[in-house]
Amino acid sequence: MKPATLCIIDVQVPFHAAGRESLLDNVVRLVKNAKRRRAGIVLVEFEGFGSTHIAIQQAIGSYERCITTIKSDCDGSEEIIDACRERGFNTRKIIICGVETNNCVMATLDGLDDLLPFSKKEVVASACNTMGHNDSVNKKALKKMLRYENVSVRRK
């Protein structure tokens, strides 16, 4: 069985939420774990906001099972699915992290739930953040995510 695909959403420097050190540390930890499991990694970048944070790029290095996709609105689900199919990554189990938990992460999760209703989706709370590092908004968004049948939220 293929390992779960790691999807990193909008962890780009212009987004203030991407600058939290603990977020970056936790995303890097997820990248290292994905590489160890030989899992696919999908970097989702919001068009016009630059590349994924350098700390994440350095952790990925020359890992060949990584693809970057560009989206033009909040929901990156179609781009994730296209990237997974192009590279043969697992779409039955997806690990999600990134920024603007209450916006782009939520919209992408919503899209994935519509397009892949039977797939397991796991959101990593410690690797998600919102603008202004607002923990109450982040927690509220994570709690809303639990309304989906095939979604789980884990702390680390």
SEKOLKE-729278 format. One line per 3 residues: number of its first residue (from 1); their letters; for each residue x, y, z of N, C-alpha, C. Coordinates in nm, 2 decimals, padded with zeros to 4 digits. Example, Ala and Ser with C-alpha at 12.3 -4.5 7.8 and 13.67 -1.06 7.14 Angstrom:
1) AS) 01.32/-00.57/00.78/01.23/-00.45/00.78/01.32/-00.33/00.78 ~ 01.28/-00.22/00.71/01.37/-00.11/00.71/01.29/00.00/00.79
//
This chain:
1) MKP) 00.08/-00.12/00.00/00.00/00.00/00.00/00.09/00.13/00.00 ~ 00.05/00.22/-00.08/00.12/00.35/-00.09/00.11/00.43/00.04 ~ 00.22/00.49/00.09/00.21/00.58/00.20/00.12/00.70/00.18
4) ATL) 00.07/00.76/00.28/-00.01/00.88/00.27/00.07/00.99/00.20 ~ 00.00/01.07/00.12/00.06/01.19/00.05/00.05/01.31/00.15 ~ 00.16/01.38/00.16/00.17/01.50/00.24/00.14/01.62/00.15
7) CII) 00.04/01.70/00.19/00.01/01.82/00.11/00.04/01.94/00.20 ~ 00.12/02.03/00.15/00.16/02.15/00.23/00.10/02.27/00.15 ~ 00.01/02.34/00.22/-00.07/02.44/00.16/-00.02/02.58/00.20
10) DVQ) 00.03/02.66/00.10/00.05/02.80/00.11/00.15/02.84/00.21 ~ 00.25/02.76/00.25/00.35/02.80/00.34/00.46/02.89/00.27 ~ 00.41/03.01/00.23/00.49/03.10/00.15/00.52/03.23/00.24
13) VPF) 00.64/03.28/00.22/00.69/03.39/00.30/00.59/03.51/00.31 ~ 00.52/03.56/00.20/00.44/03.67/00.21/00.32/03.65/00.31 ~ 00.28/03.53/00.34/00.18/03.50/00.43/00.23/03.51/00.57
16) HAA) 00.19/03.60/00.65/00.24/03.62/00.79/00.23/03.49/00.87 ~ 00.12/03.42/00.85/00.10/03.29/00.92/00.21/03.19/00.90 ~ 00.28/03.20/00.78/00.39/03.11/00.75/00.52/03.14/00.83
19) GRE) 00.53/03.25/00.90/00.65/03.29/00.96/00.67/03.23/01.10 ~ 00.57/03.16/01.16/00.58/03.11/01.29/00.68/03.00/01.30 ~ 00.78/03.01/01.38/00.89/02.91/01.39/00.84/02.77/01.42
22) SLL) 00.74/02.76/01.51/00.69/02.63/01.55/00.62/02.56/01.43 ~ 00.55/02.64/01.35/00.48/02.59/01.23/00.59/02.53/01.14 ~ 00.69/02.61/01.11/00.79/02.57/01.02/00.86/02.44/01.07
25) DNV) 00.89/02.44/01.20/00.96/02.32/01.26/00.87/02.19/01.24 ~ 00.74/02.21/01.26/00.65/02.10/01.25/00.63/02.05/01.10 ~ 00.62/02.15/01.01/00.61/02.11/00.87/00.74/02.04/00.82
28) VRL) 00.85/02.09/00.87/00.98/02.02/00.83/00.98/01.88/00.89 ~ 00.93/01.86/01.01/00.93/01.73/01.07/00.84/01.64/00.98 ~ 00.73/01.69/00.93/00.64/01.61/00.85/00.71/01.57/00.72
31) VKN) 00.78/01.67/00.66/00.86/01.64/00.54/00.96/01.53/00.56 ~ 01.03/01.54/00.67/01.13/01.44/00.69/01.07/01.30/00.71 ~ 00.95/01.30/00.78/00.88/01.17/00.80/00.83/01.12/00.66
34) AKR) 00.78/01.21/00.58/00.73/01.17/00.45/00.84/01.11/00.36 ~ 00.96/01.17/00.37/01.07/01.12/00.29/01.12/00.99/00.34 ~ 01.12/00.97/00.47/01.15/00.84/00.53/01.06/00.73/00.49
37) RRA) 00.93/00.76/00.47/00.83/00.66/00.43/00.82/00.65/00.27 ~ 00.90/00.73/00.20/00.89/00.74/00.05/00.76/00.78/00.00 ~ 00.70/00.87/00.08/00.56/00.92/00.04/00.58/01.04/-00.06
40) GIV) 00.47/01.06/-00.13/00.46/01.18/-00.22/00.44/01.31/-00.13 ~ 00.50/01.42/-00.18/00.48/01.55/-00.12/00.43/01.64/-00.23 ~ 00.32/01.71/-00.20/00.26/01.81/-00.29/00.27/01.95/-00.22
43) LVE) 00.35/02.04/-00.28/00.36/02.17/-00.24/00.25/02.25/-00.31 ~ 00.16/02.31/-00.24/00.06/02.39/-00.31/00.09/02.54/-00.28 ~ 00.11/02.62/-00.39/00.14/02.76/-00.37/00.04/02.85/-00.43
46) FEG) 00.00/02.95/-00.36/-00.09/03.05/-00.41/-00.02/03.14/-00.51 ~ -00.08/03.14/-00.63/-00.02/03.22/-00.74/00.01/03.37/-00.70 ~ 00.13/03.41/-00.74/00.16/03.55/-00.71/00.22/03.58/-00.58
49) FGS) 00.24/03.47/-00.49/00.29/03.49/-00.36/00.43/03.43/-00.34 ~ 00.50/03.39/-00.44/00.63/03.34/-00.43/00.63/03.19/-00.40 ~ 00.75/03.14/-00.36/00.77/03.00/-00.34/00.75/02.96/-00.20
52) THI) 00.74/02.83/-00.18/00.73/02.77/-00.04/00.85/02.82/00.04 ~ 00.83/02.84/00.17/00.93/02.88/00.26/01.06/02.80/00.24 ~ 01.18/02.87/00.25/01.31/02.81/00.22/01.34/02.70/00.32
55) AIQ) 01.29/02.71/00.44/01.32/02.60/00.54/01.26/02.47/00.49 ~ 01.14/02.48/00.43/01.07/02.36/00.38/01.14/02.31/00.26 ~ 01.18/02.40/00.17/01.25/02.36/00.05/01.38/02.29/00.08
58) QAI) 01.45/02.34/00.18/01.58/02.28/00.22/01.56/02.14/00.28 ~ 01.45/02.12/00.35/01.42/01.99/00.41/01.39/01.89/00.30 ~ 01.32/01.94/00.19/01.29/01.85/00.08/01.41/01.82/00.00
61) GSY) 01.50/01.92/-00.02/01.62/01.90/-00.10/01.59/01.85/-00.24 ~ 01.66/01.75/-00.28/01.64/01.69/-00.41/01.55/01.57/-00.42 ~ 01.47/01.56/-00.31/01.37/01.45/-00.31/01.29/01.44/-00.43
64) ERC) 01.29/01.33/-00.50/01.23/01.32/-00.63/01.08/01.29/-00.62 ~ 01.02/01.26/-00.51/00.88/01.24/-00.49/00.81/01.36/-00.44 ~ 00.84/01.48/-00.50/00.78/01.60/-00.46/00.74/01.68/-00.58
67) ITT) 00.63/01.74/-00.58/00.58/01.82/-00.69/00.52/01.95/-00.64 ~ 00.54/02.06/-00.71/00.48/02.19/-00.67/00.37/02.22/-00.77 ~ 00.26/02.26/-00.72/00.14/02.30/-00.80/00.10/02.44/-00.76
70) IKS) 00.05/02.52/-00.86/00.01/02.65/-00.83/-00.14/02.66/-00.84 ~ -00.20/02.73/-00.74/-00.35/02.75/-00.75/-00.37/02.90/-00.76 ~ -00.49/02.94/-00.81/-00.53/03.08/-00.82/-00.64/03.12/-00.73
73) DCD) -00.69/03.03/-00.65/-00.79/03.07/-00.55/-00.77/02.98/-00.42 ~ -00.85/03.00/-00.32/-00.83/02.94/-00.19/-00.82/02.78/-00.20 ~ -00.91/02.73/-00.28/-00.93/02.58/-00.28/-00.82/02.52/-00.38
76) GSE) -00.73/02.44/-00.32/-00.63/02.38/-00.41/-00.65/02.23/-00.43 ~ -00.78/02.19/-00.40/-00.81/02.04/-00.41/-00.79/01.98/-00.55 ~ -00.83/02.05/-00.65/-00.82/02.00/-00.79/-00.67/01.99/-00.83
79) EII) -00.59/02.09/-00.79/-00.45/02.09/-00.82/-00.38/01.98/-00.75 ~ -00.42/01.95/-00.62/-00.36/01.84/-00.55/-00.39/01.70/-00.62 ~ -00.52/01.69/-00.65/-00.56/01.56/-00.72/-00.49/01.54/-00.85
82) DAC) -00.48/01.65/-00.93/-00.41/01.64/-01.06/-00.26/01.60/-01.04 ~ -00.20/01.67/-00.94/-00.06/01.64/-00.91/-00.04/01.50/-00.86 ~ -00.12/01.45/-00.78/-00.12/01.31/-00.73/-00.13/01.21/-00.84
85) RER) -00.23/01.24/-00.93/-00.25/01.14/-01.04/-00.13/01.15/-01.14 ~ -00.08/01.27/-01.16/00.04/01.28/-01.25/00.16/01.20/-01.20 ~ 00.18/01.21/-01.07/00.30/01.14/-01.01/00.28/01.01/-00.95
88) GFN) 00.15/00.96/-00.95/00.12/00.83/-00.89/00.12/00.83/-00.74 ~ 00.09/00.94/-00.68/00.08/00.95/-00.54/-00.05/00.90/-00.49 ~ -00.06/00.87/-00.36/-00.18/00.81/-00.30/-00.28/00.92/-00.28
91) TRK) -00.40/00.90/-00.33/-00.52/00.99/-00.30/-00.62/00.92/-00.21 ~ -00.59/00.81/-00.16/-00.68/00.74/-00.06/-00.65/00.78/00.08 ~ -00.53/00.84/00.11/-00.50/00.89/00.24/-00.40/01.01/00.22
94) III) -00.45/01.13/00.27/-00.38/01.25/00.25/-00.36/01.32/00.38 ~ -00.24/01.36/00.41/-00.20/01.44/00.53/-00.19/01.59/00.48 ~ -00.26/01.67/00.56/-00.27/01.82/00.52/-00.22/01.91/00.63
97) CGV) -00.14/02.01/00.58/-00.09/02.11/00.68/-00.08/02.24/00.59 ~ -00.06/02.35/00.66/-00.04/02.47/00.59/-00.10/02.60/00.66 ~ -00.11/02.70/00.58/-00.15/02.83/00.64/-00.28/02.88/00.58
100) ETN) -00.33/02.96/00.67/-00.47/03.01/00.67/-00.56/02.89/00.69 ~ -00.55/02.84/00.81/-00.63/02.72/00.85/-00.78/02.75/00.82 ~ -00.82/02.86/00.86/-00.96/02.90/00.84/-01.00/02.94/00.70
103) NCV) -00.91/02.95/00.61/-00.93/02.99/00.48/-00.89/02.89/00.38 ~ -00.76/02.89/00.33/-00.71/02.81/00.23/-00.71/02.66/00.27 ~ -00.67/02.63/00.39/-00.66/02.49/00.43/-00.80/02.44/00.44
106) MAT) -00.90/02.51/00.50/-01.04/02.47/00.51/-01.10/02.45/00.37 ~ -01.08/02.55/00.28/-01.13/02.54/00.14/-01.08/02.42/00.07 ~ -00.95/02.39/00.08/-00.89/02.28/00.02/-00.95/02.15/00.07
109) LDG) -00.96/02.14/00.20/-01.01/02.02/00.27/-01.16/02.00/00.22 ~ -01.23/02.11/00.22/-01.37/02.10/00.17/-01.38/02.05/00.03 ~ -01.29/02.10/-00.06/-01.28/02.05/-00.20/-01.24/01.90/-00.21
112) LDD) -01.14/01.87/-00.13/-01.10/01.73/-00.13/-01.21/01.63/-00.08 ~ -01.29/01.68/00.02/-01.39/01.60/00.07/-01.50/01.58/-00.04 ~ -01.53/01.68/-00.12/-01.63/01.67/-00.23/-01.57/01.58/-00.34
115) LLP) -01.45/01.59/-00.37/-01.39/01.52/-00.49/-01.34/01.38/-00.45 ~ -01.30/01.36/-00.33/-01.25/01.23/-00.28/-01.32/01.19/-00.15 ~ -01.46/01.17/-00.16/-01.53/01.15/-00.04/-01.49/01.03/00.05
118) FSK) -01.43/00.93/-00.01/-01.40/00.81/00.06/-01.25/00.81/00.10 ~ -01.18/00.90/00.07/-01.04/00.91/00.11/-01.03/00.96/00.25 ~ -00.93/00.91/00.32/-00.90/00.96/00.46/-00.81/01.08/00.45
121) KEV) -00.85/01.18/00.52/-00.78/01.31/00.52/-00.74/01.34/00.67 ~ -00.62/01.37/00.69/-00.57/01.39/00.83/-00.50/01.53/00.83 ~ -00.56/01.62/00.91/-00.50/01.75/00.93/-00.41/01.75/01.05
124) VAS) -00.29/01.81/01.04/-00.20/01.81/01.15/-00.20/01.95/01.21 ~ -00.27/01.96/01.33/-00.29/02.09/01.39/-00.17/02.17/01.42 ~ -00.06/02.10/01.46/00.06/02.17/01.50/00.14/02.23/01.38
127) ACN) 00.09/02.19/01.26/00.15/02.23/01.13/00.06/02.32/01.05 ~ -00.04/02.38/01.12/-00.13/02.48/01.06/-00.13/02.61/01.14 ~ -00.16/02.72/01.07/-00.16/02.85/01.14/-00.25/02.94/01.06
130) TMG) -00.29/03.05/01.14/-00.37/03.15/01.08/-00.30/03.29/01.09 ~ -00.35/03.39/01.01/-00.30/03.52/01.01/-00.30/03.58/01.15 ~ -00.19/03.64/01.19/-00.17/03.70/01.32/-00.15/03.60/01.43
133) HND) -00.13/03.47/01.39/-00.10/03.36/01.48/-00.21/03.35/01.58 ~ -00.34/03.37/01.54/-00.45/03.37/01.62/-00.50/03.23/01.66 ~ -00.45/03.18/01.78/-00.48/03.05/01.81/-00.63/03.01/01.83
136) SVN) -00.71/03.11/01.87/-00.85/03.08/01.89/-00.92/03.06/01.75 ~ -00.88/03.14/01.65/-00.93/03.12/01.52/-00.88/02.99/01.46 ~ -00.76/02.96/01.48/-00.70/02.83/01.43/-00.77/02.71/01.50
139) KKA) -00.79/02.71/01.63/-00.86/02.60/01.69/-01.01/02.59/01.65 ~ -01.07/02.70/01.63/-01.21/02.69/01.58/-01.22/02.63/01.44 ~ -01.13/02.67/01.35/-01.13/02.61/01.22/-01.10/02.46/01.22
142) LKK) -01.00/02.42/01.31/-00.97/02.28/01.32/-01.09/02.20/01.37 ~ -01.16/02.26/01.47/-01.28/02.19/01.52/-01.39/02.17/01.41 ~ -01.40/02.27/01.33/-01.50/02.27/01.22/-01.47/02.15/01.12
145) MLR) -01.34/02.13/01.10/-01.29/02.02/01.01/-01.34/01.88/01.05 ~ -01.37/01.87/01.18/-01.41/01.74/01.23/-01.55/01.70/01.18 ~ -01.62/01.79/01.12/-01.76/01.76/01.08/-01.76/01.67/00.96
148) YEN) -01.65/01.66/00.89/-01.64/01.57/00.78/-01.62/01.42/00.83 ~ -01.68/01.33/00.76/-01.68/01.19/00.80/-01.54/01.13/00.79 ~ -01.46/01.16/00.69/-01.34/01.09/00.67/-01.22/01.18/00.70
151) VSV) -01.24/01.28/00.80/-01.13/01.37/00.84/-01.10/01.35/00.98 ~ -00.97/01.35/01.01/-00.93/01.35/01.15/-00.83/01.46/01.17 ~ -00.82/01.51/01.29/-00.73/01.62/01.32/-00.64/01.57/01.43
154) RRK) -00.51/01.57/01.41/-00.41/01.53/01.51/-00.33/01.64/01.55 ~ -00.28/01.64/01.67/-00.20/01.75/01.73/-00.06/01.76/01.67 ~ 00.01/01.65/01.65/00.15/01.65/01.60/00.17/01.57/01.48
//
